[in-house]
Amino acid sequence: MRVSCSIELFSARSSASGATVFSEPLISDETLIAEVRNSERGELFCHRFQTDQLQVISGSLDLIVLQDRRLRRIHLREDEPIWLRIPPGVPHGAINRSSRPAVVVNAVLRHGASDPRDYQPRAIPRALAQEWSDLQAA
């Protein structure tokens, strides 16, 4: 299986039945629900053998992605249902600037065994220190 090297944003598809709206599921090896509490400072993590497929289902957050030697901020909100796919090897982290926790679903694709280093914060490259500081203050 070939894994994409860049992040992807794509629309969340849904269907309605009466007053209920059903979100179409994504293919995944496991589905996780995470609560991201208020944080002014983010940390970057990088998975070696995992693709994250994220959607905010309650609240909002800023996802910070380091790709092609640049930091990118992607704002995700419950009222704009969108999926964000982060392939292996792309450092990323979340900042929730709201007082309300954000609830995120992650439809994880596994490409090998987890590595304990995947969940250790990564250092910000020195050349991006000011940009990182600016993103956190935004």
N, C-alpha and C positions, 0 to 999 in steps of 0.2 A: 504494500500500500504506500503510495507516494503522499507525503504530507506537505501541504502548502507552507511556504516560508514567510508569509505575510498575514497580518490580521485581516479579517473580513467582517463587514457589517451587512446584515441582511434582515429583511422584514420578517416579523413573526406572523405566521399564517394562522387564521382561526376560522371557526365556523360557529354558527348560532343555532340553537334549538330552543325556541320559546324565549324566555328571559335569560337563558344561560349561554355564555360564550365559551367555547372550548378552544384551547390553544393546541395546534398540531404539534405532536411530539417530535423531537429530534432523535435520530439514531444515536445511542450512547452505550457505553459499557457500564456506567453507573450514573445515577442522578443524585446530586447533592443540593441541599438547601443551606445557604449561609446567611447569617445576620451580620451586617457590617455596621458597627456602632460608630458614633461620632469620633472623628479623628482629624486633627489639623495637620498631622504629619503622616505621610505614607511611607511604605517600604516596598521595594521591588523584590519579586520572587521570580524564579525561572524553572519551569518544569522541563526535564530532559526527554521524557517519554509519555507526555500527556498533552492532549489538546483540550483547552477549556472552551466551552460554549456557554456564554453567560447571558442572562436576561434579568433585569431588575423587575421584580413583580410587586414591590412595595417600597416607596421612598425614592431616593435618588442618590447617585454618587458619581464621582469623577474617577474614571479608570485611567491610569497613567501607563503608557506603553513605551518601552525603549526599543526602537527599531531603526536600522540604517543609521546608527549613531545620532539619532534625534529622539527627543522626548515628545510624546503626543498625548494630549488630554482628550478623552472622549467622555462626554457627559451622558449618563444613562439615567432614564426616569421611568417611573411606572406608567405615566400617561402617554409615553411614546414607546410602545412595545417593539423592541428590536433585539436581535441576537448579535452577539459579538463573539467571533471565533478567534482564539489565540492559539497558534500552533506551538509545538515544542520549541524551546530555545529562544523564545521572545520574553524578556523580562517585563513584568507588569505588576501593578499594585493598585489598591483602591483607597480613595479618600472620601469620607462622608462628612460633608461640612454642615449637615443638618443636625438638629437635636434629636430627630427621629431616626431610629435604625432603618437601614435599607435591607430588604430581603432579596436575595439573589438566588436564582436557580442556575446550577451548573450541570449541563449534560456532558459529562466527561467521556472523552475517547482515550483509551489506553493503547499505547504503542510499545509497551514493555513494562517491566517492574518499576515501581516508584523508587526514587533515590532519596535518602534522608536529606541530602543537600537541597532538594527541590523546595523545601520549606524553611530554609535559612535565608534571612534577608541578604540581598546582594548590595555591594558597595556601589555608590553612584560614581561613574567615571569623573575624574577631576575636571575634565574639559566641560562637563555638563552641570557642574555644581551650581552655578548661578541660575541657569535655566530651571533646574530642579527646585531651587529655592523660590523662584518666581512662580512656578506652577503651584507650589504648596500655599503660597500667599494669595493666589488668585481667588 
